[in-house]
Amino acid sequence: MQRPVSALQNRLLEAVPPGDAARIAPHLVSVTFERGRVLYDPGDPMEFVYFPHEGVISLMTLMESGAAIESAIIGPEGAVGLMAAVAPRQSLSRAVAQTPLRASRIAAERLREICAVSSAVRDLVDRHTEAVYAHSIQAVACNALHSVEARFARWLLSCHERVRSDTIALTQELLADMLGVQRTTVTAVARTLQARGLIRYRRGVVDILDGDGLEAVACECYGVVRGHYHRLLGVPPKRSSPQRAEPARR
C-alpha cells in the first residue's frame, strides 16, 4: 500500500536540515508491509531507500545451505539501502521486515541527486553507513562469543526499542534465524527468561515485562551498538522501561 507522506516519524529524516528536508519530502512515499516481506535479496539492485517509521527491518547474511543469521537491525532511528544514495549499489544481504512495517521510501536515484548538491545529506549518509557497519561487525563478535541467552536478551531489547511496544510479534522460526540456533534452543531460553519474570512468551508473541532486568542479562553488545548510533548520529533508539507485570499464571 502506498500513500503520500504526511508526517515524519523517522529520526534520521528528522536530522536532515530543513532546506534539504524540503528537497527530500516531495519524493517520499509512505509504504506498509506485512511481516516477512523481503525488500532486497543479495544481488538485487537497491532501487529504493527505506526509512522505517514503525517496525523493524533485519539485514540477514545468507549461506548456500539456506542457513541465515542477522547482521544488523534497523528501525525508526535509521534507514535501509542508504548506500545507494552515493552510487548505484546491489544489496549484500537480505533485508526483511521482521514485524509489520510502516516506512517512507524514496527512489535511490532521487536521493543521489540530492546528495550531489548537499554536503549535509552526504555527511548524514556517511555517518549512518558507518553506524550500520559498526553494528554489523559487533554482531560478528557477539554471535561468536556470547551465550544464546545473552544474545536473545540483547535482540529482544533492540527490537523492543524500535517497535515502541512492550508486545512484539515474533515467531519461533524468526527468533531461531536471528540467533542462528535451533527452535528448541529458543524455546528453552525463552522459558528461562519467563521463569525469571523478564518476559511472557506465547505462541508468536513476546511481552517485555522487565526491560531493566532483561538489560542485565543482555551482553555488552547492546550498549556498544547504541553508543555507536549516539556517537555517529545523535539518534540512539529510544527504549522506555515497561511497567513490571506479573508473569502469566499457569
Secondary structure, DSSP 8 states (H G I E B T S, - for coil): -EEE------HHHHTS-HHHHHHHGGG-EEEEE-TT-EEE-TT-B--EEEEEEES-EEEEEE-TTS-EEEEEEE-TTS-BSGGGGTS--B-SSEEEESS-EEEEEEEHHHHHHHHHH-HHHHHHHHHHHHHHHHHHHHHHHHHHHS-HHHHHHHHHHHHHHHHTSSEEE--HHHHHHHHTS-HHHHHHHHHHHHHTTSEEEETTEEEES-HHHHHHHS-THHHHHHHHHHHHHS----------------
